Amino acid sequence: MTAHDIAQDYLKTGRLAALPDGHFIDGKTTQPSNRKMESFDPGRAEAFAEFSLGEETDMDLAIASAETAARHWRQVTPGERCRILNNVARLFRENADRLSVIEVVDSGKTLAEAQGDIQSSARLFEYYAGAADKLDGRSVNLGPAYTAFTVREPVGVTGHIIPWNYPTSTFARGVAPALAAGCSVVAKPAETTPFTALVMAELLCEAGVPAGLVNVVTGLGADIGARMARDPRIKQLTFTGSVSTGINVAQMAAPNVTRLTLELGGKSPLIAFSDADPEKVADGAYWAIFSNSGQICSAGSRLIMHKAIRDDVLAILGERAKSIRTAHGLTAPDMGAINSELHLSRIKAHVEAAKGRGAHLLTGGDVTVDADTGKGWFFQPTVIADLEPDDPAVQEEIFGPVLSVQNFDTEDEAIQLANGTEFGLIASVYTQDVSRAMRVASAMDCGQVSINDYWAGGLELPFGGNKKSGYGREKGWEGLDAYTKVKSITISNAS
């Protein structure tokens, strides 16, 4: 069945066929637990399935399985790992229609966005397949008395706590490099988006990944996520989520000195100078904040503009924002749903507080529903203009389709505003002056900067933040660093 056929069937029945309802441990789906939790379709605000609520014993079995599998996988030749990971990419593409519809119903995003996520997930496995047989050490010159070299070894069992906003691509960007490096995996998807990780794990085994190498346990973060974070058998823990939860995870992992990659919040700026094209700035800001309903850690949630182009940009952007159609992700809307009722209430609270402070809302500012059904968790595309640097809408991560606008006169002021939060994930600079672009990019305290295109770059580039946006890097060649450890070997040449 095509994605359209699967989508139409779901819209009629409210059910998706053959969803896994147990955990995936040691190469097979376990029997469903008596402890269950409903999974909701954000576009309808209705439950469409149930999944197992894991217990500590489930996580213990998964880690034990991964520990056994890791000992065998590190002996598999790099060339064979390369072949298997390429096979994973092929199977992901062959199953893209089913995966993308599950992603929409699970997360609330649009079908087009979900299809892009599945393709990027396949590409991540392709990219790291190509790295599997190139993880070389180096020769070190210590003079004629010694022969010295380094080797990169897998760290062992890796834990992955997956967020709800990008369940497939975040799963892939951690699992693919871990497997390429020779590690095993235990993954815990978010409780609001459990299903794609389970289906992807099934496909990994179908592609030839040995049983036990990739395990998925569903349930609550406070239960099984915490169990994973505290387990000394986990040698590398990769977490994507909020700052507060990331701090808790780091504290739980600290007694075991577990290696950590933390990809946390963001309040990323799009900086537009007076020579920038207002149409391009408005277009960049539109996609930066309204993609995935603004539920992106790297969303361009702050538009920092020179006062000379402020009116032109906001006129264009305001009209485009007002024309956005929000509806169920399977009906080809411009923008999909908010992932959960709880998160929708958080976005609403942020905007209501801004209204209470007398903020100037250019457009949007309230909860809404799918106009065709009267259902769902949606928030209007919102632009809040002319905010002061210390305003909470500037300082706090709202994680929704809410853009905060700031104005500046000088380059130094723009840099100060851009760096003026506790986050440092990404930034974008719009200007025709190359020298200025490079000066500002150099001054940004963040992990990634793009010029004249907010979403420039790709999975070949390292991604991660500074300050409270976290530490460590994912994607790119640097994404392998978390899953390998370097050993130095020296041989005496003395006779």
Secondary structure, DSSP 8 states (H G I E B T S, - for coil): --HHHHHHHHHHHS--TT---S-EETTEE----SSEEEEEETTTTEEEEEEE---HHHHHHHHHHHHHHHHHHTTS-HHHHHHHHHHHHHHHHHTHHHHHHHHHHHH---HHHHHHHHHHHHHHHHHHHHHTT-----EE---TTEEEEEEEEE--EEEEE--SSSHHHHHHHHHHHHHHHT-EEEEE--TTS-HHHHHHHHHHHHTT--TTSEEE--S-IIIIIHHHHH-TT--EEEEES-HHHHHHHHHHHGGGT-EEEEE-----EEEE-TTS-HHHHHHHHHHHHHGGGG--TT---EEEEETTTHHHHHHHHHHHHHT--B--GGG--SB---S-HHHHHHHHHHHHHHHHTT-EEEE--SEE--TTTS-S-EE--EEEES--TT-HHHHS---SSEEEEEEESSHHHHHHHHT-SSEESEEEEE-S-HHHHHHHHHH--SSEEEES-TT---TTS-B--EETTEES-BSTGGGGGGGEEEEEEEEE---
